Amino acid sequence: MITISHSFSNSNDNFNYLKKWLLDEYNQFDKGFYSNIEIIEKAFHNDKLITFDIDEVPVGLVVYNDYDGFVEIDILTIQYKYRNNGYGSMFYKLLENHFKNEDYLAFKLFCNPPESETFWKKMGFNPFPENIYGLPELSYYKPLINTTIQSQNFNLKNKLELWDVEPHLASSTNPQWCWEIKSLNQKLDSPIFHPANPNWNIRLTINDKILKEDKVKYFSMVNPIDLSPFLLIKNL
């Protein structure tokens, strides 16, 4: 039987088995995540580790941290002898369903090692835009919710536009993203959710008139939208 388990439901014996195969992999191939064993052990004790189990034996693990609305995956690995059999994808799908059920909005991660980028792209992850403070290259994300689809029509009369620069530079460049706004009087059918630097410029236009424009972090004091490194808008 294939399941996932939080660390609080794992015995020390299972965790010792997990450590053993991490060490075996490191000794045999001179690579792997045993060099991060202190981080993994800390996650185990802090209930930030989930194992991928086959017949109650842990053959994979994920170390994560959860923040306001999103989960950051720090480490995900499958025991070397179980690789190339589709277990990585299976493990990820179980994780995605788990965190969706916990009402998280998105995953965030850094592709380490770099060759893991191919796997994360297959899982539907996208690279973060440039100019988001503090995010290195190979940072990826994936929404776990249905979101409002971006519009390619920047000439809409009712729209929300987002730049990838601060307001003092927005007048000399075009917005990068746009969403159609159908009504100000209703909750959005699906939220607008997108990576964003809190200092980027955002503008709301209704009937071809600019109704509101500011940095993401100042755009709304009533319903704050800054969920760095994302923005989240449920209503306007």
N, C-alpha and C positions, 0 to 999 in steps of 0.2 A: 504494500500500500504506500502511495506517495502522498506526503503531507508536509506542512511547514509547522514549526514550533517556535514560540517565543522562548527566550532563554530561561524565564522563570519556570517553564515546564520541562526544561532539560535537566537531567541529573548531572552530577559532577563526573560520573563515569562516561556519559556521552560526550561531555566537553573534553575530557581527557582523550577520548578516541579521536575527536576532531583535531586536537592539538597534535596527536601522533601522526595523522596523515598529512597535516601541514608541514611537520618536521621532515617526514619521509620525502615529500615532494621537494622540499628545499635541499635536502642532502643529495637526492638523486639527480635533480635538474639544475641546481644552483639558482633557483628562482622560485617565486611564489610569495605567499603572504605570511610565512612564518616570521619574517623580519618585522612584521607588525603585530606580533603575538601579544604585546602589552596592550595595544589598542583593542584587540579582539577580546582579551580577557576582561578589560575594563568594561567593554560593551556588554559582555556576558553578565557581569555583576550589576550593571545599571539597567538591565533589561532593554538594551538597544541592539540585541543580536537575535536574528531569526535563523533557524537552521532548516535546510531542505532534507527531509528524511525519507529513506526508502526502508520500509518495514521497521520503522522507529530507529533506524541507524542514521546519524547525520552524515550526509555526503556532500553537503554544500552549506554555505553560510552567507549572510549579509549583515554588515555592520552599518547602522544608520543613525541619523539624528533627526528629530522632528522639530519644526519651527512653526511660526504662525501661518498655518495653512499649507505648508509643503514639507516634504521629506527629502533629506539629502542622503543619498547612498554613498557611503565612504568606501566600502569594500563589498564586492560580490564575487564569489568563486565557487567552483565545483571541484570536488576531488578528482585528481588527474585521471584516474582509471575509469571515471564515468563520463568523461568529456566526449564530444563529437557524437553524442547519441540523442541530442535534443533536450537533455535535462536542463541546460542553462535557460533555454526559452520557457520550458515548463515551470521552472523555479520562478522566473520573472513574472509569468502570468499569475501565479499564485500570490506573489507579493503585490502585484497591481490590484488584484481583486481584494486582497486584505486591506490595503490602505484606502481604496475606494470606499469600502464598507465603513472605514473609520472617518470618512468625510474629509479626507485630505484632497487638496486641489491639484497638486503637481508633484512630480519627482524632479530633483536636481542632482547632478553629479559631475565629476571630473573624470575623464577617461584615463585611467591609470591601471595597467600600462597602456601606452598609446594605441597598441594594436586592438584593444578592446573597443575602439571606436566603431569598428565594423559591426560588432554584436549590438551595440546600443542603437545604431542606425536601424538595424533590422527590427529592433523592438519598438521603433516608431519615435525615437528621440530626435530632437533637432538641436543644432548648435545655438548657443546664445548669440545675440547680436553683439557687435563690437561696442566699445565705449561704455560698458557697464562696469562701474567701479569695482575693483577687487577681484574680478573673475578672470582667470587665466584662459589662454587658448585651450581648446578641447573641453570646455564646459558645455554641458548639454542639459536639456530639460524635456519634460513631456507632461502636458496637462492630463489630469485624471477626471476631468469633467467636460461636458459639452459646452462649447463656447460660441459666442457670436462670430460668424465668419467674416473675415476681413473683406473689404470692398476694394476693387482695383479702380473704381471711379472716384477720383478726388474732386470731381465737380458737383458732388451731391449738395443739395440745399441744406440738408440736415445730416450732420456728420460729427464724428469725433476723430481728431487727427493727432498723431503722435510723431514727434521729431526724435532724432537720436542726438540732439544737441541741446544746450541750454537756451533759455529764452532770448538772451542777447545775441545769439547767432541764428535764431530761427528765421529772421526776416531775410536772410541772405541764402537760405537753402529751403528745399521742399520737404514736406513731411514724408516720413517713410512708411507709415501705416495709417489706414483709414477704416472706420466702421460706420455703417449707416445707422442713424438714430431715427426710429419711426415714431416715437412718442416720448414726451417728457413727463407725461402724467401716469405712466405705468412702469411697473418693474420690468426690466429687460427679460425677454423670453429666455435668453441664455446670457450669462455674464460675459463681459469683455475681460479677457484674461490674457496677459502678454508680458514677456520680459520687459523690464524698464529700469532705467537709472532714475532714482528719485529726483534728480536735477534736470531731467529732460523736459522739453516744452510739450504741453498738451493743450489742445484747443477744442472747444465745443461751439459749433456753428448751427444755428437754427434759423430757417427761412433766409439763408444767405447772410445772416448777421452774426458776428462773433458775440456769443453770450458769455463765454468765460474762457480765460487763457492764463496759464501760470505753469510753474514747475509742477511735476507730478505730486510731490510731497505737500504742496500748498493748494492743490486744485480744489479740494473740498475739505473744509473743517468739520462739516456736519457728518458726512460719510467718507472718512479717509479712504483713499484708494491705494496708498503706498504699502505694498507688501514685499518690500525689497528682497530679492531682485525682480519682483513682478509688480504689476498693477492689477487690481481687481475692482471692477465696477459692476455692481448688481442693479443699481438704479441711479438716475441723475436728478 
